[in-house]
C-alpha cells in the first residue's frame, strides 16, 4: 500500500477497495450515499461497495454520462431522505463530479450556477461540507484528486465548479476495478487522462512541480494505453493508466486549455451525449497545432518524449485505438460548432490556454477537428 499526501490523501493498490470500511469509520461516515450509475450496478461493483459500506448505505445510481443539475438534485433528495452523513462517489468522472456537487449542495443553497468559476462562485464555497471518498472505476478524468465538478446546469451550460473544499477527503484507487472496462471505454478514458497531462503541461502558469507531474503522467499513459486496450487483464498497464489519470488531475491546478474549453460545451449539446474523453482525443491535434507558436521549447520537449511531433503522435494513437476520425463521425455539425465556439470563449479553461483564442479561433479548431 502506497499512501501519497499531495493535494489530498490517496490510497493506491490492487485490492484497496477492501479498506473502505476502515476509511468510512475514520471519517465518521455511518450512512453514506453511494453516488454511481446503472452500469456499475449491473457490473457488480456497486454491490461490492454497498456490502463494505454497511446497512446504513443508500444508493443513487442514475448519474447520466454528462452529469446534470437535475441528477444532482435527485441524488441530494436521496441523501437527505435517508439521513446520510457522507458521500462515496463510485465510477468515472461523471459519478465523481456528481458526488462532489451533492456534497456542495448538502451544505450550500442552490442553484449550482452560483458556484461556477466563470460566475465568480469560487469564493462562495465554504469549507463546510460532508466527508467524501472517491472510488474511481476508470482511468481517465482523475476527478478523485481534482478540485472541480463539471456539471450541466439547469440552463443547459456545462460549467466548472472549482474549490479546494471539493477535493475528496480520500481517493481510494484500486486498479482492479478497471479490469473489466471495455476496450473502447479504456481507450476514450485513457486519452482523456493523456489530454490532461498535455494541457496542464502547456498551460502558462509557473508551476515546475506540476509540469514534472504532467510529463511523468504522460510517460505512464503513452507507454500503457495500447497494452491496456489490447489486453484488459494486463495488470501493469491498468495500474499505469490509473497513475496517468492521477498525474493529469494532480497537475490541474495549473489550468487546462482550449481542448476542454471546446469539449465542455460539446458535452452539453442536447441529443448527442458525447463522451468527454473521446472529444478531448479528437480535438487535441488541432489544439496542439494552434498552441505551438506560444509554447516555445515545450513543443520540442513533448516531441522528444512522445517520439515525434505531438499532434501527429496523438492522431496516430487515436487511429490505432479505433477512436472516431473526427467530430463529424460523432454527430457534430458545423452549425453546432458555431454555438460551441461562442461558449468556449466563456469557459473557465479558456483563460489558461497558452495562446489567446478568439471565437473565430475556436471555430477554426473545431472545423479542423471535424
N, C-alpha and C positions, 0 to 999 in steps of 0.2 A: 504494500500500500504506500503510495506516494502522496503526501499532503503538501499542497502548494498554497502559500498565502501571498497573493499579489493584490488584485482588486477585491477579491472575495475568496472564501475558502473553497478549495477544490479537493474532492476525494476521488481519486482516479485509479481504477484497477479492474481487471476482469473479475466479475463476481461482486463488485462493490455494492450492488443493489441490496445485498443481504445486510448492509449496515443501516438501512432505513429505520428500523425500529429504534435503534440507539440514538440516531440523529433526531428523530421526532421527539424523543424524551428529553434530549439535551436542549432542544429549542422550546420545550414546554408545549408542544402541539399534541393535543389529545383527540381532537376531532378535525382532521384535515379534510379540506376539499381537494379532491384529485381532479385537476383540470386536464382533459385529454381529448381524444377523438374516437369516433366509432371504429376506425380501422385498427387502432391499438387494442380496443376491447376485443375485437374479433381475433386478433393475433395471440391473445392470451397474456400479453404483457401487463395490461391493467389488472387482470385477475391476480397476477403475482404481486403487484404493488399493493392492492387492497388487502390481500392476505397478510402482508407485512405491516400494513398501516393500522390494522386492528378494527374492532367492531364499530368504532365511532366514525369511521371514514365515510364521506359522501363522494359521489362521482358525478362530474359533469362531462359528458362525452360528445357534445355537439359543437366542438370547435370547427369552424369552416377552414378551408385551405388558406384563405386570407382573412384573419380574424376580424370580426365586425364588432361595433359597439353594441348592437343588439345581442350578440352572443355573450359579450362581457356582462351585460345587464342580466341576462338569463342565468349565467353562472353565479353572479352575485346574489340573485334570489335564492339559489340553492344554498350558497354559503350562509346566508342569514337565516333561512328557514330551518336549516339543520344545526344551527348554533356552532358553526365551525370557528376554529381559533387559529388557523394557519392554512397555507396553500402548498400543495405539491403539484408542480407542473410536470406532466409526463408526455413527451412527444418531441416533435420537431419545433422549429421556431414559432409556428402558429400557436401551438398549445402553450409554449413557454411565455410568449408575449401576452396571450390572453390571461394566463395566470398572473402575470405582473399587473395587468390592468385591473383585474379583480382585487388584487392586493391594494392597489391605489384607491379604488372607489370604496373599499371597505373602511377607509379612514378619511375620505375626502368627498366633498359634494361634486356631483357630475355637472354638466356633461364632460366627456373626455376631451373635447376640443379645447377646453380651457387650459389644459396642461400641455398642449402641443408646443414643441420648441419654437415653431415658426410664429406662434401666437404669444411668445414670451412667457409660457407657462412653467418653465423650469423652476423659477423662484417660488411658485405657488405650492410645490410639492414638499411637504414636511417629512420629517423623519418618522412620524407616527405611521406605522404600518405593521400588519401582522407578519409573523415569520414565514419564510418561504424556502422550500427546497426545490431545485430544478433537476429533473432527471431526463437528459436528452436521449432520444432513441434514433436520432440521425446524426451524421457528422457534416453539418452544414452551417447553420446560422451562428452557432456559438452563443445563442441567446442566454445560455446558462451562466455565462460570465459577463454578459453585457448589461449596460445600464438603461437600455432602450426597450420600449414596447412599441411596435409599429401596428397601428390599428386603423381599419376603415371606419371612420367616424360616421355619425348619423347623417351628415350632409354629403356622404359619398367620397370624401377625400381620404387618402391613405396617409396618415400623419404619424410622425415620430414623437413619442413622449419620452423625454430623457431626464434622468436624475440618478445620482448615486444611491438615492434611497430606494430605487427599484432593483438594485442588484440583489439577486437571491442570496440568502444567508449561507447556503451551501449548494455547490454544484456537485451532484453525485453522478460521476461519469463512469459508466460501465460499458466498455466496447462490446461486450457480449449481447447487449440489447440491439446492436446494429447488424448482427449476423444474418438475420432473416430479411433484411432490407432488399427489395427487388433491385435488379441491376440498373434500370433507368433512373430510379429514385436515388440510388447510390451515386450515379453519375451527376444528376442535377444538384443534389445537395453538396456533393464534393466540389463541383465547380463554384457553387456559392461560397464555400469556405476559401477556395483559391482566389476568387474575386475579392474577398475581404482582405486577404493578405496583400494583393496587388494594389488595391485602392488605398489602404491605410499607409502603405509604404510611399505611395506617390503624394499623399496629402501633404500640404506645405508646412504644417506646424513643426516646430523644432522639438523633437522628442526622440533622441537616439535610442533609448531602451525600446520604445515601441517599434522603431524601424527594425531593430535587431530581431524582435519577436516576430514581426511580419515576415521578414526574409527567412527566418528559420521555419516558420509555418509553411511558407511557400515551398521550401525544400521537402518537407514532410509530404505535402499534398501532391506535388508533381511526381514524387517517387512512388507513391502508393495508389493513386486513383485508378490507374488502369488495372492493377492487380486486384483491388477491392471490387471493381466492377466485373472483372473476368472470373473471379472466384470469391464469392461472398463468404466463404469459410476461411479465407486467409486471415488468420488472427493478427499477424503483424500489420498487414495492410489496413485492417479495420481499426486497429489501435492507432496507427499513424494518421489515418484520416480524422479520427476524433481529436488528435493532437493538433492537426492543421486547423480544425474548426475552433479549438480553444485559442490558438495563437491569433487567428484573424480577429476574434472578438476581444481578446485582451488588448489588442492594438487599436480598437475602435476609438479610444479616447483622442487619437489624432484626427479623427474625422474620416469620412468616406468621400464620395465624389459623384461625378456625372453618371456613372453606371447606376447607382442607387437613386439619384435624382430622377432618372428616367424609369427605372423599374418599379418604383413606388406607385406613381400614377398608372402605369400599365397594369400593375397588380390589382388596382382598384376598378379597372374597366368592367363594367357590368356585362354579364353574359359570357365572359371568356374564362374566368377562373385560371389565370395564367400563373404558372409556378415561378416563384421568386428566383430560385437558383438557376432555373433554365433561362429566364430573362437575363440574369446577370451574365451567364456564359455567352449568350448570343450578342449582347450589347458590348461586351468587353473589348473585342478587337477594334471597333470603331472609336471607342473612348480612348483606348491606348494611343491610337494614331492622332487623335485630336490633342491629347496631352503631351505628346512627345516634345514639341518645342519648349514646353515650360518646365520639364523635369530634369533637364541637363544630364549630368552624369548618371543619374538613376536609370536612364534607359540602358546604358551600357552595362550597369550592374545587373539589371534584370536579364539582359540578353546573355550575359555570361552564366548566370545561374540557371537560366531556362534552356540554354543550348541553342539559342537562335533569337531572331527578332521577336519580342514579346507578343506582338499582335499575331504574327504568323504561327507561333507556337500554340497560342490559345485556339486559333482557328483549326489547326491540325488536331489538337486534342479534342475539341468539340466534335469534329468529324469522326475520329476514332472511337469516341464514346457513343456515337449514334444520336447525338442531340440534334435538334432542328437546325436546318441550314440557315434559317433567318426568321425574322419576326413574322413574315407573311405566312410561313408554314404553321405558325401558331394562331393564325386568325387575325393578326393585326393589320389594319388598313392605313392607307396614307391619311385618310380623314381623321382617324383616331390619333395618329401621330401629331397632327396639328394641335389637338387638345392637350395631348401629353406634354408637348414642348412648352406650352404655357405653364402647366402645372410644375414641370421640372424646375423652371426658373424660380419657383417659390418654395421648393422642397428644402428641408433643413440640411441635406447633403450638398446642395448647390454651393454653399458658401465655402466649403472646404475642398472643392476641386482645385487642382494646382493651376489650371488655366481658366480664366474668367470666361464663362459661357453665356451667350445671349440666347434668347428664344430661338432665333434662326439657327444658331449652332446646335441646339438640342434637336431641332427638326432635321438638320443635315445628318447628325449622327444616327438618329432613328431611321432615316431613309437609307443610310448606308447599311444599316443592320437588317433592312427588310429582306 
